[in-house]
């Protein structure tokens, strides 16, 4: 059996040790550079296959799907490693991504987000199966994702730093964000804005805001809250801590005070740590890794924000869930 190509700068998986490390780590970057087979099952897989790792002594490496099949192995039904065939993870990630884009498009158009049954039908799944798939991928339900997207649009519409000439009132902002009823808007505003809509629109006039930085798998993160109030008024990833802090100050130019908050920093650090542990522990981590970066970041921010609010109200879990 002919082995994978010899070592080169373009192939970081030129040795069996490097290839085995990629299999153990389920590295998507290794897909298409080599394939591996398992003697005890008679199948071959992509390096990123989500199946349980085999014992090293039962694993062999191949330069192509053809080489693996010539050696007598059949393709894995889970990762679908045959040339040109998308993996099951890729197909599932595509279904979740298309549904997220449909939700975002509906909000941009000022219409109600699609129902669960409609989203499921568009990707060829039952509502129950689709709901489970979406939640396992993002840690959010479709309804949660729609609410998070609507909240983000609301903050952008109300922010002095992001407002255009056509969005000048709270009423116009709520419609631009996709709220079809004022009652739903005012019910969601405390969670989405961390202060009253009018005060948010006025650049945080007179507010005393505390913030905290944290390092995350997606880069620097900053969260902020109004002193003596629950809920976040700002949460964002960015290219650098300084850049995100500038964005915070631009969003609230009329705040009475914006300063680092040590006590809040401990809450944010705990939340980021917990969400990171959840992401590492979930059986669907390969599905999450296959999603576009903006969806990963949105899901991460939403979970951190949720846990910060739980912490402030005394309901935060003390330990991460254990995968079974």
C-alpha positions in Angstrom: 0.0 0.0 0.0 1.4 3.3 -1.0 1.6 5.8 1.9 0.8 9.5 2.0 3.1 11.9 0.2 6.6 12.6 1.7 7.2 15.5 4.0 6.9 19.0 2.6 6.2 22.5 3.9 2.7 22.3 2.5 1.9 19.1 4.3 2.1 19.4 8.1 0.8 15.8 8.4 3.7 14.0 6.7 4.6 11.7 9.6 2.4 9.0 11.3 2.8 10.8 14.6 1.4 14.1 13.2 -1.4 12.2 11.4 -2.4 10.3 14.5 -2.4 13.6 16.5 -4.7 15.0 13.9 -7.1 12.0 14.2 -7.1 12.2 18.0 -7.8 16.0 17.8 -10.4 15.6 15.0 -8.6 18.4 13.1 -10.7 19.6 10.2 -7.6 21.2 8.7 -6.3 17.7 8.0 -9.3 16.6 5.9 -8.3 16.0 2.3 -4.6 15.6 3.2 -4.9 12.0 4.3 -7.5 9.4 5.4 -7.3 6.7 8.0 -8.7 3.2 8.3 -9.6 1.0 11.3 -8.7 -2.7 10.9 -11.3 -3.9 13.5 -14.3 -2.2 11.7 -13.2 -2.4 8.1 -14.0 1.3 7.4 -12.0 4.4 6.5 -12.6 8.0 7.7 -11.7 11.6 7.4 -9.3 12.8 10.2 -12.1 15.0 11.6 -14.6 12.1 11.9 -16.7 12.4 15.0 -16.7 8.7 15.8 -15.0 7.4 18.9 -11.2 7.1 18.3 -9.9 3.6 17.7 -6.8 2.1 19.2 -3.6 3.3 17.5 -2.5 -0.3 16.7 -5.6 -0.8 14.6 -5.2 2.4 12.5 -3.5 2.8 9.1 -3.2 5.9 7.0 -3.9 6.4 3.3 -3.1 9.0 0.7 -6.6 8.9 -0.9 -10.0 7.4 -0.6 -9.1 5.2 -3.6 -6.1 3.8 -1.7 -8.2 3.0 1.3 -10.8 1.2 -0.8 -8.1 -0.7 -2.7 -6.9 -1.9 0.6 -10.3 -3.4 1.3 -11.9 -0.7 3.5 -15.4 0.8 3.0 -16.3 4.5 3.6 -17.6 5.6 6.9 -21.3 6.4 6.8 -20.9 9.1 9.4 -18.1 11.3 7.9 -18.6 10.2 4.3 -15.0 10.4 3.3 -15.3 9.4 -0.4 -13.8 12.0 -2.8 -16.1 14.9 -3.4 -18.8 13.7 -0.9 -19.7 16.2 1.9 -19.5 14.8 5.4 -22.5 14.3 7.5 -21.1 17.1 9.8 -20.8 19.4 6.8 -24.4 18.7 5.7 -25.7 19.3 9.2 -23.6 22.5 9.5 -25.0 23.7 6.2 -28.6 23.1 7.3 -28.1 25.1 10.5 -26.3 27.9 8.6 -29.0 28.2 6.0 -31.6 28.4 8.7 -29.7 31.1 10.6 -29.5 33.1 7.3 -33.2 32.7 6.7 -33.9 34.1 10.2 -31.5 37.1 9.6 -33.0 37.8 6.2 -36.6 37.9 7.7 -35.5 40.4 10.3 -33.7 42.6 7.8 -37.0 42.6 5.8 -39.0 43.6 8.8 -41.0 40.3 8.8 -41.6 37.7 11.4 -38.9 35.0 11.5 -39.8 31.7 10.0 -41.6 29.1 12.2 -39.8 26.0 13.4 -41.8 23.8 11.0 -41.0 26.0 8.0 -37.2 26.0 8.8 -37.3 22.2 9.3 -39.1 21.6 6.0 -36.6 23.8 4.1 -33.7 21.6 5.2 -35.6 18.3 4.8 -36.0 17.4 8.5 -38.8 16.9 10.9 -39.4 19.8 13.4 -38.3 17.7 16.3 -35.1 16.5 14.6 -34.3 19.9 13.3 -34.8 21.5 16.8 -32.4 19.0 18.3 -29.8 19.5 15.6 -29.9 23.3 15.8 -29.7 23.3 19.6 -26.8 20.8 19.6 -24.9 22.9 17.0 -25.3 26.4 18.6 -26.4 25.8 22.2 -29.4 28.0 21.2 -32.8 27.1 19.9 -34.0 28.8 16.6 -36.2 31.0 18.7 -33.2 32.0 20.9 -31.2 32.8 17.8 -33.9 34.9 16.3 -34.2 36.8 19.6 -30.4 37.3 19.7 -30.3 38.6 16.1 -33.2 40.9 16.8 -31.6 42.3 19.9 -28.4 42.9 18.0 -30.3 44.8 15.3 -32.1 46.8 18.0 -28.8 47.9 19.7 -27.4 48.9 16.3 -30.5 50.9 15.4 -30.5 52.7 18.7 -26.8 53.3 19.1 -25.6 56.8 18.4 -22.5 55.3 16.8 -24.6 53.2 14.3 -27.6 55.2 13.7 -28.4 56.6 10.2 -30.6 59.5 9.4 -33.6 57.3 8.8 -33.7 55.8 12.3 -34.2 58.7 14.7 -36.8 57.5 17.2 -37.3 54.5 19.5 -40.5 53.5 17.5 -38.5 53.5 14.2 -35.7 51.5 15.8 -38.1 48.8 17.1 -39.5 48.3 13.6 -36.1 48.3 12.1 -35.0 45.6 14.5 -37.9 43.4 13.4 -40.3 43.8 16.4 -43.9 43.7 15.1 -45.5 44.8 18.4 -44.5 47.5 20.8 -45.4 45.3 23.8 -42.9 42.6 22.7 -40.3 45.3 22.2 -40.7 46.7 25.7 -40.8 43.3 27.3 -37.5 42.4 25.6 -35.7 45.8 26.0 -34.4 45.3 29.6 -32.6 42.1 28.6 -31.5 43.4 25.2 -30.3 46.9 26.3 -29.6 46.8 30.0 -31.3 50.2 30.4 -34.4 52.0 29.0 -34.6 52.3 25.2 -34.8 56.1 25.5 -31.7 56.3 27.6 -29.8 53.8 25.3 -30.8 55.9 22.3 -29.6 59.0 24.1 -26.1 57.5 24.4 -26.4 56.3 28.0 -27.1 59.8 29.3 -26.1 60.1 33.0 -25.4 56.3 33.4 -22.5 54.9 35.3 -21.2 51.9 33.4 -18.8 49.3 34.5 -17.0 46.9 32.1 -14.7 43.9 32.0 -12.4 42.3 29.5 -11.9 38.6 29.0 -9.9 36.4 26.6 -12.0 33.9 24.6 -11.4 31.3 21.9 -12.7 33.9 19.4 -10.5 36.8 20.5 -10.8 39.6 23.1 -14.3 40.1 24.6 -15.8 42.9 26.6 -19.0 43.1 28.5 -20.5 46.1 30.3 -23.4 46.8 32.6 -25.0 49.8 34.2 -24.1 50.0 37.9 -26.7 48.8 40.3 -28.6 47.2 37.4 -28.9 43.7 36.1 -28.3 42.8 32.4 -25.7 43.7 29.9 -25.8 47.0 28.0 -22.9 46.0 25.8 -21.2 42.7 24.8 -18.8 42.4 21.9 -15.8 40.5 20.5 -13.2 42.5 18.7 -9.7 42.6 17.3 -8.2 44.0 20.5 -9.3 45.1 24.0 -8.6 48.7 23.2 -10.7 48.6 20.0 -13.7 47.1 21.9 -13.4 49.7 24.6 -13.4 52.5 22.1 -16.6 50.9 20.6 -18.2 50.9 24.1 -17.4 54.6 24.7 -18.7 55.4 21.2 -22.0 53.6 22.0 -22.4 55.6 25.2 -20.9 59.0 24.6 -23.1 60.7 27.2 -22.5 58.3 30.1 -21.5 59.9 33.4 -18.8 57.3 33.9 -17.3 54.3 32.1 -14.7 52.4 34.0 -13.4 48.9 34.6 -15.3 46.9 37.2 -13.3 44.4 39.2 -16.3 42.5 40.7 -18.0 42.4 37.4 -14.8 41.1 35.8 -14.9 38.0 38.0 -18.5 37.3 36.9 -17.5 37.7 33.2 -14.4 35.5 33.6 -16.5 32.7 35.2 -19.0 32.9 32.5 -16.4 32.8 29.7 -14.7 29.8 31.4 -18.0 27.9 31.8 -19.1 28.4 28.2 -15.6 27.4 26.9 -15.8 24.2 29.0 -19.3 23.5 27.7 -18.1 23.9 24.1 -15.2 21.5 24.7 -17.4 18.9 26.5 -20.3 18.7 24.1 -20.4 15.7 21.7 -21.3 18.2 18.9 -18.1 20.2 19.1 -17.1 19.1 15.6 -20.5 20.4 14.3 -19.9 23.7 16.1 -16.4 23.9 14.6 -17.9 23.5 11.1 -20.2 26.5 11.4 -19.2 29.9 10.0 -17.1 32.1 12.4 -19.8 34.7 12.8 -22.4 32.1 14.0 -19.9 30.6 16.4 -19.2 34.1 17.8 -22.9 34.9 18.1 -23.6 31.7 19.9 -20.7 32.2 22.3 -21.7 35.8 23.1 -25.3 34.8 23.7 -24.3 32.0 26.1 -21.9 34.2 28.0 -24.5 36.9 28.3 -27.1 34.4 29.6 -24.7 33.0 32.2 -23.7 36.5 33.4 -27.4 37.3 33.9 -27.8 34.1 35.8 -24.8 34.9 38.0 -26.1 38.3 38.8 -29.4 36.9 39.9 -27.7 34.1 41.9 -28.8 31.3 39.6 -25.5 30.5 37.9 -24.4 26.8 37.8 -21.3 26.2 39.7 -19.9 23.4 37.5 -20.1 22.8 33.8 -22.3 19.9 32.5 -20.7 16.5 32.1 -21.0 14.9 28.8 -22.4 11.4 28.9 
